[in-house]
Amino acid sequence: MVGGLIGSVWRTAFVAAGLFGAVGVMPAAAADLGGNCCADLEERIAELEATTARKGNRKVSLELYGQVNQSIIFWDDGREDNAYVVTNDNSRTRIGFRGKAKIDSEWEAGYRLEIGVRTANSKRFTQSNPLGDDTKADVGLDLRDSYWYLKNKKLGTVSLGTQAAATDGITESNLTQTKDFSKYSDVEDTGLGLFLRSSTSGDLSALSWRRLLIDSGDQPGDGDRRQNAIKYETPAFAGFTASASWGGDDYWDIALRYAGEFAGLKVAAGIGFLQITDGPETKHECPARGQGTSKSDEECQHFGGSVSVVHEATGLFVNAGAGQVKDDVIASVPAFSGSNPDNKSSFWSVQAGIEKKFNSLGKTTIYGEYYDYTGGAIARQVSGTDPLNTVLAAPAQIWSSDLQVYGFGIAQGIDAAAMVLYLNYRHVEGGLTLVENGTSDLAKASFDDLDLVQAGAIIKF
């Protein structure tokens, strides 16, 4: 034992002596290399870069990020039930690149490029199409963001390109894990591409559940997810930020948001207004959908807001949102001529529960939710042979509709894997009144309720 210890001490001494000797000769060695040392170093760096994914230059940073969000949706439309594997469109799978460069102490420039990925579409699949790929845009790759920005610490940020509008998500403020798998305002993302099933005949309609929601499936009051636009956002002041955007042919909106903490509460909130005119190029359509006297006269106004409050000590939370859309063109749709249709549609929703770290894995979320939509006229035709149109002999339009959703769920975060496992249930029911084209004849449609169970996970990188 003693001999081994002495040997270790001698070896350590020899190594130390060698290191000091090397240090002593380093200046001479460096001097011998002359200018070749830097050239050799640059050459080696170039060799390493040639074998890796890299930035085009060293002035602008590059960050790769993304997520994968896949789930199974079990559904029962009253006569048929099944289960499909889908990409969860509440926060779909994506990959992105973003970066920035500091210009000086006040200014910076940056960019974002993000691609969405859908293997199957959770809001487009139907009883006969598990993928929901009726169009090429419904599955596969889609462009989410492609824009650059200039930011000044005092003046704010201007961005140009394909991006979220100022009012995007204004009715969906959410500080909890549910934002990634069960949006309380945007309910179409969970299975509402399924077709309505007639209670009378049991046959499927050509009309899907999501078409009851101002026809586009989006909630009233919320802005475009992605719009080719220019946007301005102010610096934060006492937790408040204001923004405005404009998109071609024509779309403009303004929004005010707040994020802060006080009295043991964490709060996020927003309110916004958007105007769509000449809107066939916008993705967020009006109820008239350009079907007035010409396809270029689409015009409607959206107003909406939301709030998310979390009590940090207990984990209790409430998310609430509401919105309304008013359509200025719907009365000029020929099918509604002279009938004075209701030109307003609105919704309100609430989600409440507890989110707390009950175990070492991560936060656990337990919640319940309710959504209520009341809609006016929609320029969507229902054929005379559709199983929902049992009273009117001719093609009909949607005179009014309503939709109610209630549900509950649970989620478990796994912090070590940047992952959230989730399981949730929703019951969907609604009403529909049709009007015969060019007349005042009304008829109520009868269809079965819908039940949905979703189980899956999202992992971020």
One Martini backbone bead per residue (centre of mass of N, CA, C, O) as a GRO file, in nm:
protein
  461
    1MET     BB    1   0.060   0.061  -0.023
    2VAL     BB    2   0.300   0.253   0.019
    3GLY     BB    3   0.438   0.200  -0.250
    4GLY     BB    4   0.200   0.301  -0.425
    5LEU     BB    5   0.191   0.590  -0.316
    6ILE     BB    6   0.481   0.668  -0.393
    7GLY     BB    7   0.447   0.618  -0.694
    8SER     BB    8   0.225   0.833  -0.739
    9VAL     BB    9   0.391   1.077  -0.652
   10TRP     BB   10   0.617   1.050  -0.867
   11ARG     BB   11   0.430   1.070  -1.115
   12THR     BB   12   0.318   1.350  -1.051
   13ALA     BB   13   0.588   1.497  -1.060
   14PHE     BB   14   0.664   1.434  -1.353
   15VAL     BB   15   0.413   1.567  -1.484
   16ALA     BB   16   0.459   1.851  -1.372
   17ALA     BB   17   0.735   1.893  -1.497
   18GLY     BB   18   0.643   1.863  -1.788
   19LEU     BB   19   0.446   2.104  -1.790
   20PHE     BB   20   0.648   2.326  -1.717
   21GLY     BB   21   0.829   2.272  -1.958
   22ALA     BB   22   0.619   2.337  -2.173
   23VAL     BB   23   0.567   2.626  -2.089
   24GLY     BB   24   0.861   2.720  -2.133
   25VAL     BB   25   0.848   2.649  -2.462
   26MET     BB   26   0.600   2.785  -2.597
   27PRO     BB   27   0.703   3.054  -2.711
   28ALA     BB   28   0.905   2.926  -2.904
   29ALA     BB   29   0.704   2.754  -3.062
   30ALA     BB   30   0.528   2.988  -3.155
   31ALA     BB   31   0.755   3.137  -3.302
   32ASP     BB   32   0.812   2.909  -3.508
   33LEU     BB   33   0.529   2.919  -3.653
   34GLY     BB   34   0.404   3.183  -3.673
   35GLY     BB   35   0.148   3.235  -3.912
   36ASN     BB   36   0.053   2.925  -3.937
   37CYS     BB   37  -0.141   2.878  -3.696
   38CYS     BB   38  -0.397   3.023  -3.805
   39ALA     BB   39  -0.421   2.867  -4.067
   40ASP     BB   40  -0.456   2.588  -3.940
   41LEU     BB   41  -0.709   2.656  -3.774
   42GLU     BB   42  -0.894   2.738  -4.009
   43GLU     BB   43  -0.873   2.468  -4.158
   44ARG     BB   44  -0.997   2.294  -3.932
   45ILE     BB   45  -1.267   2.439  -3.911
   46ALA     BB   46  -1.354   2.386  -4.203
   47GLU     BB   47  -1.358   2.077  -4.177
   48LEU     BB   48  -1.578   2.064  -3.955
   49GLU     BB   49  -1.802   2.225  -4.105
   50ALA     BB   50  -1.828   2.018  -4.349
   51THR     BB   51  -1.968   1.793  -4.129
   52THR     BB   52  -2.192   2.018  -4.062
   53ALA     BB   53  -2.440   2.192  -3.951
   54ARG     BB   54  -2.471   2.542  -4.056
   55LYS     BB   55  -2.401   2.854  -4.090
   56GLY     BB   56  -2.339   3.109  -4.322
   57ASN     BB   57  -2.260   3.283  -4.064
   58ARG     BB   58  -2.118   3.473  -3.768
   59LYS     BB   59  -2.338   3.713  -3.718
   60VAL     BB   60  -2.581   3.511  -3.717
   61SER     BB   61  -2.785   3.340  -3.545
   62LEU     BB   62  -2.868   2.981  -3.470
   63GLU     BB   63  -3.189   2.815  -3.414
   64LEU     BB   64  -3.306   2.499  -3.332
   65TYR     BB   65  -3.654   2.391  -3.341
   66GLY     BB   66  -3.933   2.203  -3.177
   67GLN     BB   67  -4.200   1.951  -3.237
   68VAL     BB   68  -4.400   1.667  -3.115
   69ASN     BB   69  -4.766   1.597  -3.189
   70GLN     BB   70  -4.922   1.303  -3.091
   71SER     BB   71  -5.239   1.115  -3.141
   72ILE     BB   72  -5.539   0.968  -3.015
   73ILE     BB   73  -5.872   0.942  -3.158
   74PHE     BB   74  -6.175   0.886  -3.010
   75TRP     BB   75  -6.496   0.815  -3.176
   76ASP     BB   76  -6.860   0.917  -3.149
   77ASP     BB   77  -7.156   0.978  -3.366
   78GLY     BB   78  -7.400   0.750  -3.269
   79ARG     BB   79  -7.321   0.501  -3.500
   80GLU     BB   80  -7.005   0.548  -3.493
   81ASP     BB   81  -6.676   0.402  -3.422
   82ASN     BB   82  -6.330   0.515  -3.359
   83ALA     BB   83  -5.963   0.523  -3.438
   84TYR     BB   84  -5.703   0.778  -3.466
   85VAL     BB   85  -5.399   0.886  -3.594
   86VAL     BB   86  -5.269   1.215  -3.503
   87THR     BB   87  -5.213   1.543  -3.544
   88ASN     BB   88  -5.206   1.796  -3.312
   89ASP     BB   89  -5.358   2.110  -3.391
   90ASN     BB   90  -5.324   2.276  -3.130
   91SER     BB   91  -4.992   2.186  -3.162
   92ARG     BB   92  -4.813   2.118  -3.403
   93THR     BB   93  -4.589   1.988  -3.572
   94ARG     BB   94  -4.239   2.116  -3.580
   95ILE     BB   95  -3.993   2.328  -3.754
   96GLY     BB   96  -3.717   2.562  -3.672
   97PHE     BB   97  -3.574   2.895  -3.743
   98ARG     BB   98  -3.363   3.121  -3.549
   99GLY     BB   99  -3.244   3.470  -3.526
  100LYS     BB  100  -2.969   3.707  -3.450
  101ALA     BB  101  -2.842   4.057  -3.456
  102LYS     BB  102  -2.621   4.291  -3.343
  103ILE     BB  103  -2.578   4.625  -3.422
  104ASP     BB  104  -2.628   4.763  -3.138
  105SER     BB  105  -2.739   4.880  -2.832
  106GLU     BB  106  -3.047   4.919  -2.980
  107TRP     BB  107  -3.009   4.715  -3.223
  108GLU     BB  108  -3.187   4.449  -3.408
  109ALA     BB  109  -3.178   4.149  -3.604
  110GLY     BB  110  -3.414   3.907  -3.758
  111TYR     BB  111  -3.557   3.565  -3.769
  112ARG     BB  112  -3.813   3.332  -3.921
  113LEU     BB  113  -3.847   2.968  -3.977
  114GLU     BB  114  -4.152   2.769  -4.024
  115ILE     BB  115  -4.257   2.419  -4.015
  116GLY     BB  116  -4.523   2.224  -4.068
  117VAL     BB  117  -4.653   1.896  -3.943
  118ARG     BB  118  -4.862   1.638  -4.104
  119THR     BB  119  -4.986   1.309  -4.096
  120ALA     BB  120  -5.257   1.398  -3.952
  121ASN     BB  121  -5.575   1.565  -3.915
  122SER     BB  122  -5.754   1.664  -3.631
  123LYS     BB  123  -5.961   1.880  -3.807
  124ARG     BB  124  -6.017   1.686  -4.093
  125PHE     BB  125  -6.112   1.432  -4.023
  126THR     BB  126  -6.312   1.145  -4.110
  127GLN     BB  127  -6.498   0.866  -4.138
  128SER     BB  128  -6.344   0.814  -4.443
  129ASN     BB  129  -6.077   1.002  -4.342
  130PRO     BB  130  -5.808   0.964  -4.135
  131LEU     BB  131  -5.616   1.205  -4.253
  132GLY     BB  132  -5.743   1.466  -4.384
  133ASP     BB  133  -5.658   1.476  -4.729
  134ASP     BB  134  -5.829   1.651  -4.944
  135THR     BB  135  -5.581   1.835  -4.930
  136LYS     BB  136  -5.249   1.921  -4.946
  137ALA     BB  137  -5.267   2.125  -4.688
  138ASP     BB  138  -5.367   1.913  -4.458
  139VAL     BB  139  -5.093   1.770  -4.519
  140GLY     BB  140  -4.774   1.771  -4.422
  141LEU     BB  141  -4.641   2.062  -4.538
  142ASP     BB  142  -4.623   2.397  -4.380
  143LEU     BB  143  -4.627   2.738  -4.370
  144ARG     BB  144  -4.584   2.954  -4.085
  145ASP     BB  145  -4.291   3.101  -4.114
  146SER     BB  146  -4.154   3.413  -4.294
  147TYR     BB  147  -3.937   3.640  -4.135
  148TRP     BB  148  -3.838   3.970  -4.056
  149TYR     BB  149  -3.657   4.192  -3.820
  150LEU     BB  150  -3.677   4.506  -3.633
  151LYS     BB  151  -3.512   4.620  -3.324
  152ASN     BB  152  -3.600   4.850  -3.060
  153LYS     BB  153  -3.593   4.922  -2.731
  154LYS     BB  154  -3.779   5.197  -2.766
  155LEU     BB  155  -3.965   5.151  -3.045
  156GLY     BB  156  -3.953   4.847  -3.141
  157THR     BB  157  -4.121   4.619  -3.380
  158VAL     BB  158  -4.053   4.511  -3.718
  159SER     BB  159  -4.236   4.296  -3.946
  160LEU     BB  160  -4.183   4.077  -4.248
  161GLY     BB  161  -4.430   3.846  -4.354
  162THR     BB  162  -4.494   3.535  -4.254
  163GLN     BB  163  -4.739   3.565  -3.986
  164ALA     BB  164  -4.868   3.657  -3.706
  165ALA     BB  165  -5.110   3.830  -3.610
  166ALA     BB  166  -5.197   4.048  -3.369
  167THR     BB  167  -5.473   3.858  -3.299
  168ASP     BB  168  -5.337   3.608  -3.247
  169GLY     BB  169  -5.471   3.444  -2.970
  170ILE     BB  170  -5.665   3.652  -2.813
  171THR     BB  171  -5.875   3.402  -2.714
  172GLU     BB  172  -5.603   3.208  -2.581
  173SER     BB  173  -5.510   3.257  -2.310
  174ASN     BB  174  -5.223   3.058  -2.166
  175LEU     BB  175  -5.039   2.918  -1.869
  176THR     BB  176  -5.079   2.622  -1.954
  177GLN     BB  177  -5.060   2.295  -2.084
  178THR     BB  178  -5.330   2.305  -2.264
  179LYS     BB  179  -5.226   2.470  -2.516
  180ASP     BB  180  -5.105   2.191  -2.663
  181PHE     BB  181  -5.408   2.001  -2.658
  182SER     BB  182  -5.662   2.209  -2.526
  183LYS     BB  183  -5.834   2.437  -2.650
  184TYR     BB  184  -6.095   2.644  -2.527
  185SER     BB  185  -6.162   2.806  -2.809
  186ASP     BB  186  -6.030   2.605  -3.036
  187VAL     BB  187  -6.228   2.330  -3.101
  188GLU     BB  188  -6.174   2.218  -3.399
  189ASP     BB  189  -5.893   2.060  -3.347
  190THR     BB  190  -6.097   1.830  -3.210
  191GLY     BB  191  -6.274   1.648  -3.447
  192LEU     BB  192  -6.456   1.873  -3.637
  193GLY     BB  193  -6.442   1.716  -3.927
  194LEU     BB  194  -6.674   1.565  -3.873
  195PHE     BB  195  -6.969   1.447  -3.965
  196LEU     BB  196  -7.286   1.481  -3.966
  197ARG     BB  197  -7.557   1.291  -3.810
  198SER     BB  198  -7.854   1.184  -3.869
  199SER     BB  199  -8.128   1.116  -3.660
  200THR     BB  200  -8.326   0.998  -3.874
  201SER     BB  201  -8.130   0.810  -4.080
  202GLY     BB  202  -7.801   0.793  -4.011
  203ASP     BB  203  -7.673   0.975  -4.207
  204LEU     BB  204  -7.438   1.151  -4.375
  205SER     BB  205  -7.328   1.453  -4.408
  206ALA     BB  206  -7.158   1.724  -4.582
  207LEU     BB  207  -7.147   1.841  -4.291
  208SER     BB  208  -6.946   1.974  -4.060
  209TRP     BB  209  -6.890   2.084  -3.748
  210ARG     BB  210  -6.697   2.330  -3.822
  211ARG     BB  211  -6.920   2.477  -4.013
  212LEU     BB  212  -7.078   2.614  -3.769
  213LEU     BB  213  -6.815   2.806  -3.746
  214ILE     BB  214  -6.827   3.051  -3.955
  215ASP     BB  215  -6.728   2.800  -4.153
  216SER     BB  216  -6.404   2.806  -4.085
  217GLY     BB  217  -6.382   2.713  -3.755
  218ASP     BB  218  -6.336   2.970  -3.623
  219GLN     BB  219  -6.330   3.197  -3.385
  220PRO     BB  220  -6.458   3.464  -3.280
  221GLY     BB  221  -6.206   3.734  -3.261
  222ASP     BB  222  -5.979   3.592  -3.415
  223GLY     BB  223  -5.690   3.574  -3.575
  224ASP     BB  224  -5.452   3.506  -3.783
  225ARG     BB  225  -5.218   3.272  -3.787
  226ARG     BB  226  -5.141   3.332  -4.099
  227GLN     BB  227  -4.985   3.625  -4.254
  228ASN     BB  228  -4.918   3.841  -4.514
  229ALA     BB  229  -4.726   4.080  -4.331
  230ILE     BB  230  -4.724   4.375  -4.134
  231LYS     BB  231  -4.562   4.442  -3.811
  232TYR     BB  232  -4.625   4.604  -3.488
  233GLU     BB  233  -4.433   4.635  -3.172
  234THR     BB  234  -4.409   4.725  -2.864
  235PRO     BB  235  -4.279   4.783  -2.592
  236ALA     BB  236  -4.269   4.710  -2.272
  237PHE     BB  237  -4.523   4.844  -2.030
  238ALA     BB  238  -4.609   4.732  -1.740
  239GLY     BB  239  -4.682   4.456  -1.924
  240PHE     BB  240  -4.746   4.612  -2.188
  241THR     BB  241  -4.863   4.546  -2.531
  242ALA     BB  242  -4.866   4.665  -2.865
  243SER     BB  243  -5.041   4.593  -3.185
  244ALA     BB  244  -5.000   4.578  -3.555
  245SER     BB  245  -5.163   4.479  -3.872
  246TRP     BB  246  -5.105   4.407  -4.234
  247GLY     BB  247  -5.289   4.272  -4.515
  248GLY     BB  248  -5.359   4.173  -4.815
  249ASP     BB  249  -5.678   4.202  -4.937
  250ASP     BB  250  -5.789   4.298  -4.654
  251TYR     BB  251  -5.595   4.346  -4.343
  252TRP     BB  252  -5.663   4.454  -4.001
  253ASP     BB  253  -5.503   4.506  -3.671
  254ILE     BB  254  -5.545   4.518  -3.306
  255ALA     BB  255  -5.351   4.497  -2.989
  256LEU     BB  256  -5.370   4.407  -2.631
  257ARG     BB  257  -5.126   4.316  -2.383
  258TYR     BB  258  -5.072   4.106  -2.080
  259ALA     BB  259  -4.787   4.051  -1.843
  260GLY     BB  260  -4.794   3.924  -1.499
  261GLU     BB  261  -4.734   3.992  -1.139
  262PHE     BB  262  -4.966   3.961  -0.852
  263ALA     BB  263  -5.074   3.861  -0.553
  264GLY     BB  264  -4.986   3.557  -0.646
  265LEU     BB  265  -5.034   3.620  -0.957
  266LYS     BB  266  -5.064   3.493  -1.286
  267VAL     BB  267  -5.086   3.698  -1.591
  268ALA     BB  268  -5.287   3.677  -1.900
  269ALA     BB  269  -5.381   3.914  -2.164
  270GLY     BB  270  -5.639   4.011  -2.420
  271ILE     BB  271  -5.718   4.256  -2.689
  272GLY     BB  272  -5.916   4.283  -3.005
  273PHE     BB  273  -5.914   4.408  -3.354
  274LEU     BB  274  -6.073   4.321  -3.678
  275GLN     BB  275  -6.042   4.378  -4.040
  276ILE     BB  276  -6.227   4.266  -4.331
  277THR     BB  277  -6.146   4.322  -4.680
  278ASP     BB  278  -6.136   4.185  -4.961
  279GLY     BB  279  -6.094   3.852  -4.843
  280PRO     BB  280  -5.995   3.598  -5.030
  281GLU     BB  281  -5.680   3.607  -4.918
  282THR     BB  282  -5.770   3.533  -4.652
  283LYS     BB  283  -5.783   3.284  -4.394
  284HIS     BB  284  -5.991   3.459  -4.232
  285GLU     BB  285  -6.317   3.430  -4.266
  286CYS     BB  286  -6.622   3.518  -4.344
  287PRO     BB  287  -6.945   3.413  -4.342
  288ALA     BB  288  -6.980   3.500  -4.655
  289ARG     BB  289  -6.725   3.424  -4.830
  290GLY     BB  290  -6.758   3.618  -5.089
  291GLN     BB  291  -7.106   3.599  -5.152
  292GLY     BB  292  -7.193   3.844  -5.272
  293THR     BB  293  -7.203   4.048  -5.541
  294SER     BB  294  -6.897   3.978  -5.490
  295LYS     BB  295  -6.577   3.833  -5.420
  296SER     BB  296  -6.460   4.142  -5.319
  297ASP     BB  297  -6.688   4.213  -5.063
  298GLU     BB  298  -6.562   4.127  -4.814
  299GLU     BB  299  -6.700   4.198  -4.472
  300CYS     BB  300  -6.557   4.221  -4.137
  301GLN     BB  301  -6.579   4.208  -3.769
  302HIS     BB  302  -6.355   4.161  -3.492
  303PHE     BB  303  -6.403   4.078  -3.133
  304GLY     BB  304  -6.160   4.008  -2.865
  305GLY     BB  305  -6.081   3.797  -2.565
  306SER     BB  306  -5.858   3.723  -2.274
  307VAL     BB  307  -5.781   3.511  -1.974
  308SER     BB  308  -5.505   3.420  -1.745
  309VAL     BB  309  -5.509   3.253  -1.418
  310VAL     BB  310  -5.255   3.197  -1.158
  311HIS     BB  311  -5.215   3.038  -0.851
  312GLU     BB  312  -4.906   2.970  -0.731
  313ALA     BB  313  -4.954   2.821  -0.456
  314THR     BB  314  -5.200   2.616  -0.565
  315GLY     BB  315  -5.260   2.608  -0.902
  316LEU     BB  316  -5.495   2.762  -0.964
  317PHE     BB  317  -5.715   2.802  -1.261
  318VAL     BB  318  -5.813   3.045  -1.530
  319ASN     BB  319  -5.975   3.029  -1.851
  320ALA     BB  320  -6.089   3.303  -2.072
  321GLY     BB  321  -6.322   3.357  -2.356
  322ALA     BB  322  -6.418   3.599  -2.624
  323GLY     BB  323  -6.641   3.661  -2.922
  324GLN     BB  324  -6.703   3.865  -3.229
  325VAL     BB  325  -6.896   3.875  -3.541
  326LYS     BB  326  -6.947   4.109  -3.817
  327ASP     BB  327  -7.148   4.101  -4.114
  328ASP     BB  328  -7.185   4.318  -4.409
  329VAL     BB  329  -7.279   4.090  -4.651
  330ILE     BB  330  -7.493   3.864  -4.592
  331ALA     BB  331  -7.756   4.015  -4.698
  332SER     BB  332  -7.647   3.992  -5.018
  333VAL     BB  333  -7.708   3.713  -5.033
  334PRO     BB  334  -7.931   3.566  -5.235
  335ALA     BB  335  -8.055   3.359  -5.023
  336PHE     BB  336  -8.120   3.633  -4.821
  337SER     BB  337  -8.313   3.795  -4.973
  338GLY     BB  338  -8.522   3.986  -4.765
  339SER     BB  339  -8.464   3.825  -4.460
  340ASN     BB  340  -8.286   3.935  -4.237
  341PRO     BB  341  -8.018   3.831  -4.126
  342ASP     BB  342  -7.798   3.727  -3.901
  343ASN     BB  343  -7.467   3.904  -3.858
  344LYS     BB  344  -7.403   3.744  -3.583
  345SER     BB  345  -7.126   3.600  -3.391
  346SER     BB  346  -7.061   3.398  -3.088
  347PHE     BB  347  -6.845   3.346  -2.791
  348TRP     BB  348  -6.775   3.130  -2.501
  349SER     BB  349  -6.515   3.040  -2.253
  350VAL     BB  350  -6.399   2.779  -2.013
  351GLN     BB  351  -6.110   2.702  -1.797
  352ALA     BB  352  -6.053   2.480  -1.512
  353GLY     BB  353  -5.807   2.426  -1.235
  354ILE     BB  354  -5.504   2.232  -1.174
  355GLU     BB  355  -5.143   2.325  -1.143
  356LYS     BB  356  -4.898   2.092  -1.020
  357LYS     BB  357  -4.621   1.962  -0.828
  358PHE     BB  358  -4.677   1.636  -0.708
  359ASN     BB  359  -4.411   1.547  -0.855
  360SER     BB  360  -4.088   1.488  -0.995
  361LEU     BB  361  -4.158   1.509  -1.302
  362GLY     BB  362  -4.401   1.732  -1.283
  363LYS     BB  363  -4.668   1.877  -1.392
  364THR     BB  364  -5.011   1.870  -1.298
  365THR     BB  365  -5.322   1.851  -1.490
  366ILE     BB  366  -5.657   1.953  -1.388
  367TYR     BB  367  -5.970   1.971  -1.584
  368GLY     BB  368  -6.231   2.192  -1.703
  369GLU     BB  369  -6.485   2.257  -1.974
  370TYR     BB  370  -6.645   2.534  -2.173
  371TYR     BB  371  -6.849   2.581  -2.479
  372ASP     BB  372  -7.012   2.870  -2.656
  373TYR     BB  373  -7.217   2.893  -2.957
  374THR     BB  374  -7.360   3.172  -3.156
  375GLY     BB  375  -7.512   3.176  -3.480
  376GLY     BB  376  -7.558   3.299  -3.777
  377ALA     BB  377  -7.532   3.349  -4.087
  378ILE     BB  378  -7.430   3.126  -4.367
  379ALA     BB  379  -7.258   3.075  -4.683
  380ARG     BB  380  -7.388   2.762  -4.680
  381GLN     BB  381  -7.468   2.489  -4.866
  382VAL     BB  382  -7.757   2.267  -4.866
  383SER     BB  383  -7.875   2.016  -5.003
  384GLY     BB  384  -8.174   1.854  -5.092
  385THR     BB  385  -8.023   1.553  -5.026
  386ASP     BB  386  -7.957   1.604  -4.752
  387PRO     BB  387  -8.019   1.453  -4.442
  388LEU     BB  388  -8.077   1.742  -4.302
  389ASN     BB  389  -8.283   1.804  -4.551
  390THR     BB  390  -8.615   1.707  -4.476
  391VAL     BB  391  -8.811   1.961  -4.562
  392LEU     BB  392  -8.656   2.086  -4.782
  393ALA     BB  393  -8.643   2.060  -5.139
  394ALA     BB  394  -8.419   2.265  -5.152
  395PRO     BB  395  -8.167   2.439  -5.140
  396ALA     BB  396  -7.974   2.550  -4.855
  397GLN     BB  397  -7.913   2.761  -4.579
  398ILE     BB  398  -7.756   2.899  -4.308
  399TRP     BB  399  -7.927   3.067  -4.056
  400SER     BB  400  -7.836   2.890  -3.797
  401SER     BB  401  -7.617   2.825  -3.504
  402ASP     BB  402  -7.493   2.579  -3.259
  403LEU     BB  403  -7.243   2.524  -2.984
  404GLN     BB  404  -7.143   2.260  -2.752
  405VAL     BB  405  -6.874   2.218  -2.505
  406TYR     BB  406  -6.766   1.947  -2.291
  407GLY     BB  407  -6.497   1.880  -2.043
  408PHE     BB  408  -6.196   1.681  -1.965
  409GLY     BB  409  -5.862   1.650  -1.794
  410ILE     BB  410  -5.514   1.523  -1.818
  411ALA     BB  411  -5.169   1.604  -1.715
  412GLN     BB  412  -4.808   1.516  -1.763
  413GLY     BB  413  -4.510   1.623  -1.680
  414ILE     BB  414  -4.164   1.578  -1.824
  415ASP     BB  415  -3.888   1.749  -1.773
  416ALA     BB  416  -3.646   1.557  -1.871
  417ALA     BB  417  -3.815   1.551  -2.177
  418ALA     BB  418  -3.997   1.782  -2.265
  419MET     BB  419  -4.288   1.657  -2.163
  420VAL     BB  420  -4.645   1.579  -2.245
  421LEU     BB  421  -4.905   1.408  -2.107
  422TYR     BB  422  -5.242   1.321  -2.243
  423LEU     BB  423  -5.602   1.336  -2.135
  424ASN     BB  424  -5.926   1.367  -2.308
  425TYR     BB  425  -6.270   1.494  -2.297
  426ARG     BB  426  -6.556   1.532  -2.536
  427HIS     BB  427  -6.871   1.700  -2.574
  428VAL     BB  428  -7.089   1.735  -2.865
  429GLU     BB  429  -7.331   1.995  -2.945
  430GLY     BB  430  -7.625   2.105  -3.150
  431GLY     BB  431  -7.755   2.348  -3.395
  432LEU     BB  432  -7.986   2.379  -3.695
  433THR     BB  433  -8.085   2.628  -3.941
  434LEU     BB  434  -8.275   2.639  -4.237
  435VAL     BB  435  -8.291   2.804  -4.564
  436GLU     BB  436  -8.456   2.867  -4.838
  437ASN     BB  437  -8.389   2.974  -5.132
  438GLY     BB  438  -8.557   3.280  -5.161
  439THR     BB  439  -8.687   3.238  -4.875
  440SER     BB  440  -8.865   3.190  -4.543
  441ASP     BB  441  -8.801   2.894  -4.509
  442LEU     BB  442  -8.783   2.689  -4.221
  443ALA     BB  443  -8.542   2.439  -4.077
  444LYS     BB  444  -8.470   2.187  -3.861
  445ALA     BB  445  -8.197   2.007  -3.767
  446SER     BB  446  -8.105   1.658  -3.706
  447PHE     BB  447  -7.841   1.551  -3.477
  448ASP     BB  448  -7.588   1.393  -3.343
  449ASP     BB  449  -7.373   1.346  -3.114
  450LEU     BB  450  -7.030   1.399  -2.986
  451ASP     BB  451  -6.746   1.188  -2.903
  452LEU     BB  452  -6.420   1.255  -2.738
  453VAL     BB  453  -6.091   1.095  -2.726
  454GLN     BB  454  -5.762   1.200  -2.606
  455ALA     BB  455  -5.425   1.062  -2.666
  456GLY     BB  456  -5.091   1.189  -2.573
  457ALA     BB  457  -4.794   1.380  -2.696
  458ILE     BB  458  -4.541   1.629  -2.616
  459ILE     BB  459  -4.223   1.716  -2.770
  460LYS     BB  460  -3.942   1.922  -2.710
  461PHE     BB  461  -3.641   2.102  -2.891
   0.00000   0.00000   0.00000
